[in-house]
């Protein structure tokens, strides 16, 4: 008995059962012995051409003597569907293609149990071939194969050849797999084929079919030549009935993680467009992302900020913030980062991963690339690089990147004079409202708050009036239409993001750290 362990490194096995069209979605599971032996021959041809053909012929003849059994791992069946272009004369049409695959959980292995005995030289050759096997099935099925030592503990087989006198047990089913004939079976079959071949030649109905003289030659046959010769299956092959579990592919229910599970809280996108959006469009960009993700997630609360009944949540602004980031030269938005303290569950992650584009002005749609999911510490930095988001930096000094729009009105007395707090600040003024929101967000009171009149970049300057400051959609209201910029100096270094005021969840009121000199 020899045992071969196969692990699918990408978690997928792409292989269509012999005799089935790819669109039928019938996977080759367990893999046919014919496929296994041809994979070994291909590896020999490409990776070990110095090995003598006689050694390969002897190994293949040994393995063809008996059909193997399989210990199938837990697996699920899945597929993708897409349209492929086909040319019909001058017109190009599209046809739908189903790509079926088997998903095997990482770390799980398919074990092939072959009831044959190999000598030391044959074991050495088989081990070398398996070690050089890079994929199994289609080229996407990255695989790692190994010949298990003779002393290894072997798993129990759950897919075995059906004996002639064996009844089909309950909860099992029969599946036919293509396998090579052994030497005796091939010799007997060739004896019955000679007469038929002569008739074909005399009738000139088809090209004379090549007949293999050995098991090895049968495994070397080219499928295109066989079809041209009219063969429905390779000469020298046979069908073997196997018993396998009636439901070999289990579908596990998807459950949302329990609260407290370490879900990703950050999704970072790169934006590509013929006409790059400006930082002045941050609010519009946030709205576009918000609407797209709300639609794709069927209104997930992490994106809407509302319960299923469209009631606004009061959990401390734990839902998504859409933070636009621009370069330091011209103010073009190249990245947008989504931050949600509650984290993205499977539904939210599916929406993020499926988001590919959103609309842009004048027909210049924005192409979106999801750079990664993670936590603020994974993306924190002070550089405008793809891997770093300045909003997650740590610094003593912070400055406005987008305007802060207050959420309260200035409070005045009957004579029109502003009401003052204990520190002499006008209640409801932009500075007062900023300090109030900093405190409710858990930030320390800054040592100084300096108002700035515009966003200063290396090659451009944006006044706060140039920024979009009113949402086009939604029911949100704001206290005023003016925007303000500030430079904050904290007594200790603080870590962002700092996004405050009206429209903070959509990109307004965002501060970035000033690098320490």
N, C-alpha and C positions, 0 to 999 in steps of 0.2 A: 504494500500500500504506500503510495506517495500522496502528499498533500501540498496543494498550491494555494497561497493566500493572495487575493487581489483586493487592493484598496483603491477606491476612486477618489483622487485627491481633490477634484473640483466638486465632489458630491453628486456627480451625474454620470450615468452610463447611457450613451446614445447608441442604440443598436436595434435595427428592425429585423423581426423574425423572417427567416427565409420563406419566400412565397407570398409575402404580404407587401402591398404597396405602402410607401412611407406615409401616405395620408390616411391609411387605415388605423394607424396608431397602435399597432401590435408590437410590443417590445419583445426582444429576444431574451427571455428571463425564465429559467436560468439560461446562460449563454450556451449556444449549441456547441458540442464538442468539435464540430467542423470549424467553427469560428475560432476556437481556442488553438487548434493545431495550425490553422493558416496564419494566425497571428505569430506563432512561434517561427514558422517558416519565413515570414516577412522580416522578422527581427534578425534571423540568421542571414538573410540575403543582404540587408542593409547594414547591419552592425558587426557581423562575424563572418565575412566572406572567406576568411582564411580557413575556416573549419571545413574539413573534407565532406563532400556530399555523402559519402558512404556512411559517415557517422550520423548525419541527419536522417538518412533513409532508415537506418537501424532504429533510431529513437522514435520516429514517426510510426514505424511498423509495430513497435512495442506498445505505444500509447493507443494504437488503433485496435489492439487485441480485445479491449473491454471498454464499455461505456462508463464514464465517471458518475459519481453521485455529487450532490452539492449541499453545502450548509448555507442557506440563503439568509442574509442579514435582514433586519427590519428595513423596509423600503416603501416609498410611495411613488405613484406614477403621476407624471405631469406632462404638460406640453405647452409650447408657444405656437402662435399662429400669426402669419404675416403674408403679405402679397409679394410675389416675385414677378418681375416683368418677363414677358415672352413676346417674341417677334412673330407676327403673322403677316407675311408679305411686307407691306410698307407700314402697316398699323401695329402699334405696340399695345398689347393687352396685358392684363395682370391675372395671375391665378393664385388662389389661396393655398398656402402650404402649411401643413400641420407638422410640427417637429416634436415628436414624442420622446420622452426620456424617462429614466428611472432615477429617482433621488435616493441616495443612500446616505444615512447620517454620517457625519465626520467621525473617523475612528472605527467605524464598522467595516468588516471585511467579508468578502465572499470567499468561501473555502471550497476548493475542488478536491474531491477525494477520489483518486484513481486506483482501482484495484489491480495494479500491475507491479512487478518487481523490476527495478533497474539496477544494473551493476554500477560500480563506482564511476566509470568513465561516462556512462549515460547520465547519471545524477549530476556530475560536474558540468556536462554540456547543458542540461536542462536548467540548472541553477544560473549559468551564465546568460542563457537566453532570457530568462525571466528578469534578471537584474537589468537587462538592457531594454526591456519593454517599457515604452514611454506612454502609450495610450492603448486602450482596448475598445474596439468598436469604431466609432468615428473619431477623428482626430481631436474633437473637443473633450473626449472622455479620457482625461489625463489619469493615468493609473500607475500604481506601483505594485509589482508582483514579486513574490519570493517563494522559494521552495522551502517548506518547513522541514526541520530536522526530523529524523526518524523517531527520536525520543519525545517529540512534542505532543502535548495533550491535544487531541483533536475534537472539534465540536461534533454534535450529533447531526447527521445528514437529514434534511427535510425535503429534498427533491431527489428521487431515485428512479432508476429504470424500472418499468413495470414488467414483472415476470408474466409468462404466458398463462399460468394457472392462478394468477393472483387477482382477487376481486378488488375493486376500487373502494378503499375505506371511506367512511363518512368524513366529511369536511376536507376531502382531497379532490383533485381534479386531474384530468389527463391533458398533457401538452406534448406535442410532437416536436422533437428536435432533430436537426440534421447531423449525422455522424458518418465518419468514414467506414467502409467495409474493412474487415480484417483480411489478411492475405488469402485465407481459404475461401471466404465469401467472394472476394474479388475474382479469384480464379474460376469459381463456379459460375459467376455472373458473366464473365467474359465468354465462356463456352456457349452460353445461350444467346449472346449478342452477335456472333459472327454471321449467322444466317440472315438475321435482320439487316445487317449492314450491307450484305450483298444485294438484297432486294432494293434497298434504297439507291444503291449505285446504279442498278439496271434501270430502275424507273426514273432516275434522274429527277426525283421530286425535291431533293435537298442535297446540300453539300455533304459529302461523306463525313460522318462524325468521328473525331479522334477518340480512340479508346485507350485508357491508361494501361500500362503494363505492370504497375505497382501502386501500392497505397500512396507512396510519395508523389508519383506522377499525377495521381487523381487529385491530390491536394494542391498541386501546382496549376491546375486548369484555370483558364481565363474565362470569366463569366460572359464576356462579350462573344468569344468564340463559341461557347456552348449554346448561347441563344441563337446565334447565326446558324448553328447546325441543327436547331430544333429541339434541343434537350430542355426538359422542364426542370430538371435538377442535375447536378454534376454527375457524370459517370463515375462509378466507384463509391457513391454515397448511398446512404440508407436513412430511413426514418426510424427513430427510436422513441417509443412512448414512455413518458416520464410521469410520475406522480408528484404533484407539488401541492402545497396548501391551497384550498379553494379560494381564499382571499389573500394572495401573496402581497398585495399592496394595501397597506393600512393608511387610512386618512385620520390623522390626529386632530381633534378639535383645537382651534386657536383660542386661547384665553388671554385677556389683558392681564399684564403683570399686576400683582398686588401693590397697593400704595407703599412707597418706600423703596421699591426696586430701583436700581441705579439706571434709569432711563437716560438716553442722550437728551441734552437740553439745548444744543446748538446745531444748526444746519447752515452751512456756508455755501453760497452760490457764486459762481462767476457769471458775469453778464457780457455777452458778445453781440454787437450790432454794428451795422454799417454807419449808423449815426448814434453815437453813444449818448445816453441820457445825462443830463447835468444834475449836480447835487441840488439845484433849486427844485428839481422834480421829485425829491425824496418822498414827500407825502403821497404823490400819485403812484410812485413805485410801490410803496407799502400797500396802498389800496389794491393795486393790481395783483400782487402776490397774495394778499388776503382773500380776494374774491376767487382766485384760481384754486387755492388750497382748500377753501371752504367747500367749493363745488366738488373737488376730487375726493375729499374725506367725508362727504355727506354731512357737512356741518359739525365736524369734530369740535368739542368745546375748547380744545387747546388753541384752535385758530379763531373761533368766533368770540370767545370770552363770555359765552352765554350757555346756560343749561339747555337741554333739549326743548324746553318750553319757551325758548327765546327770552328767558329771564336773565338779566345781567348777573354775573357771579360776583361775590364779595369775598374773594379769597386772597386779596392782596396783590392783584395784578400778576397772577402766575401764568397767564396765557401769553400768546406769542407777541413779541416785539419784532418789527421789521426794520432793521438798521442799515441804511444805505451808507456806503463808504466810497469816497472819491480819491483820485490821485492828488498829489500836492502841487501839481503844475497847473492844470486847466480846470479842475473840478469835475472831471468826467467820472461817472459812477461805474466802476469796474466790478464791484463786489457788493452783495447784499447778504447780510447775516440775519438769520431768524433765531431768536432767543426766547425760550419759554421755561420758566423755573419749574413747572410741573412735569416737564419732560414729554417726549414724543413716544406714544405707544405704537403698536404695530399698525393701526389704521393711519395714524399721522405719518409714520415713516413711509408707508406705501404711497401716500399722497405726495410727500416730499420727493421720493425717488422717481415718481412718474412725471414730475413737473419738468417740461423740456423748453417751453417758451411762453411768453406773454406778449400782449400787443404793445406796439410802440407808435409814436407819432409819425404821420406821413407814410404809413405803410412799412416802416422799418421795425419789424418785430424784433423783440429781444430774445436771443437764444440763451438758454440757461443751462449751466453745467453744475451739478451738485458736486462740490469738492470734497465734502466729508460731513460726517455726523460725529458729535462728541460732546465735550463739556468746555466751559470757558477757558480753563487752563490749557486745553489742547490747542487753542487758537490765539491765546494772548500774545501780544507783542506790540512794539511801537513802530514797526516798519509797514509800509503799504505794499506788502508782499501777499501772494495768494494764500499763504499758509498762516498769515497773522491778521488779526482784527484788533485795531487800536482801541476800540470801545471796551475791550476786556483787559486793558492795561492797568497798571498800578502806578500812581504818581501823586505828588503833593498838589500840583497845579493842573487844572482842567480848563478847557476853553470850548465855547460853542462851535459845533460844526453845522448845525441847523438851528433855526431860530426857536427860542422859547416863547410859547404863546400862553399867557396866564389864563387860569381857569376861573378867576374871581375878578369882580369889579372893585374899583377904588371906593372905599367907604368915606363918606363926607358928612359933616354936620349940616344943620339947617342953613347956616350962613355960607356953605360952600367950602369951608376949610376941611382938609383931610383929617380923618381920625388917626391918631398915632398910637403905636404900641409902647410897651415899657422901654424899648430901646430907641424910641424916637422915629421909627419907620412908619410910613403911611400904610395903614392896613389896606390890603387889597392891591397895593402897588406891585409892579412886576418883581422887584427885589424881594418884597415881603412874601409874595406868593411862592417865589423860588425857594426861599429859606424854609417856608412851611412844608413844601413838598420834599425837600431834602431830608427834613426831620422825619416825616412820615414814611420815607423810603429807607430809613435806617442809617443815613449818612451823618457824620458829625457836622456841627455848625462850622462853616468856614471862617478862617481868620479875616479874610477880606473878600469882598464881592465887587468887582470892577466891571462896569458896563462897557461893551465894545460895540462899535457902530456897524461893523461889517465882517465878513469872512475874508481873511487875507490869505491868498495863495501865492505861489511863486510867480505866476504869469497872469493871474486874474484876481479881481476883487468883486465880491458879491455883497450888495446891500441886502439887509434882511427883508426889505420890501419886494425884492426880486423872487423870493421863495414862495411857492404855493403854500397857503396857510389855511385853506378851507377844504374840507372833504367834499367830494362829489357824490358819494354814496353813503348810506347808513343814516342812523338817527342821532349821531353825536352832535352836541351843541357846544359852543365855546363862548367865553365871556367877552372876547374882543378879537379884532382882526389884526392887530399889530403884533409884530414879532420883535424879540429882543435878544441880544447876545451878551454873554457874560464871561468873565475870566474869574475862576474860583481858586482860592488858595486855602488848603485844609491844614490843620495843625499836624496831622499825620498822613502818611500815604494811604490813599483809598483805592479800592479796586472796582472797576466798572462792571457792567455798563451803567451809565448815568443818563437816563432819558426821562424827562419830566415835562408836565404841562399838557395842554391840549394836543392831541395827535401824537403823543409820545409812542404809542404802540405802532404807529405808521411811519415813524422816521423823524418827527419834529422833536425839538427840545433835546437833541443828542449832543453830549459833550465828549471830547476826546482828550487824552492826557497830553500835557506838554512835557517832552523828554527832559529829564534832569540834565543840567549842564555840567 
